[in-house]
Amino acid sequence: MQIKINEKMKGKGMDSNKALYLTLLAGEIMLSNGAETYRVEDTMIRLLDSLGHPGAEAFVTTTGIFASLEDSNASCKIKRVKTRTYHLEKLAKVNELSRNLAEGRTRPEEAQEQLLKIKSLPPYPPALRTAASGVCCFSFCWIFGGSWRDCLLSFLIGIAVHLFHSVLEKRNISGFLSNLTCAALISALAIAGIGLGIGINMDKTIIAAIMPFAPGIAMTNGVRDIVEGDFISGGSRMTEALMTALAIAVGVGFVIRMQMILTGGI
Amino acid sequence: MMFLQTAMAFIATVSFSCLFNIPRSELIYIGLTGAMGWLCYQIFMSFFPSGIAAEFVSTVLVALSSRILARWRKMPLTVFLLGGIICLVPGAGMYNTMYALISQGQSAFETAVETAKILGAICIGIILTLSLPPEWFSYGQKPKSLSSSQKEKEKELVYDSVEN
């Protein structure tokens, strides 16, 4: 049966090299922008299938992609994925492209152009993201029961820390260190703000301001991978979430402890 | 008061999602998911004041609506789940654990266990909801086969039709 299908697909399928290149490009875009590994595998197999290579295999971990074809040359390619950011719009777009290809609404020849277009999709404007960070902290402070003055302080801290974080990102500071320094800055600013009389409750302000750094996406993706039975990727995602939480705790804790010692507290 | 809290949860969820470059067309649905989850948490807490059970029920509700939305809007599930769940993350519990750890004479054990329980409730809520069979969320749509042109192949190779 398998051979029969392969013969049927002969001449219809895309050149193996090109098909693998496109699939790895799609996989790379997804993996480096916050997809779960099982989804990357699923999409890659679907893509290869609609490019005329049924029976292909894809294996994805959090840091690398492997794909191989069922053809006479036994083609296989590997891609190492180093950077990881969160741009879920790209993810949605690749998903859409894969669906369109499978349903024949997009021709395989157009796929490369579209993928490159998705890859260079710009993020939200920086000003909007900064404002969103402030608003986010404001509303979280409200939810957690802070007074309106705490909310105002959280808003200001949210904006300041987002700007600081984007500077760190540009300098390629590693995730752990950048989370740690951002958390330290948050609690330092909260202590300063309360000293200046803007806010009242230090805990509410700090909790609200660290929410944008909460490792929500790593945790959800980790759980999803574990549900799908991919314990390697799921476990490493959960470790990532744990490390982020640890970095935040150390950053906040260090500054509060320093303040305790300096002001002669406990 | 509850209305204002829910409205704030909506704003918090939408602005949090902006930080992760969510597709613009989905922002309102994500906001509604988050607001619904927080409303459910508050209502549950006012009847049965048990934080862990409330977190569990709200997480299941958020995850269910995320799955339905993912099907309906043809988007990856992460898009909805990430924002929807954020109001339920026990930020206060983590902070209190950390605070108890650094201040002497205070036991961090109880707050740590409490936070771990809440995190566990969220994880189990997500796992349970995501383990439900995908056919339940397809509203009579045929689960999409891998390739419509190759009916014979499906008999040989069984792929699952996980879509979201």
Interface residues (C-beta under 8 A of the other chain):
Chain A: M1 Q2 K4 I5 G34 A35 E36 Y38 R39 D42 I45 R46 D49 S50 P54 G55 Y86 H87 L88 E89 K90 L91 A92 K93 N95 E96 R99 A102 E103 G104 P123 Y124 L128 R129 A132 S133 V135 C136 S139 F140 W142 I143 F144 D203 I206 I207 A208 I210 M211 P212 A214 G216 I217 M219 T220 N221 V223 R224 I226 V227 E228 A245 I248 A249 V252 G253 I256 R257 M260 I266
Chain B: L4 Q5 M8 A9 I11 A12 S15 F16 C18 L19 F20 N21 I22 P23 R24 E26 W38 K74 M75 P76 L77 T78 V79 L81 L82 I85 I86 C87 V89 G91 A92 M94 Y95 N96 T97 M98 Y99 L101 I102 S103 Q104 G105 C123 I126 I127 L130 S131 K144 L146 S147 S148 Q150 E152 K153 K155 E156 L157 Y159 V162
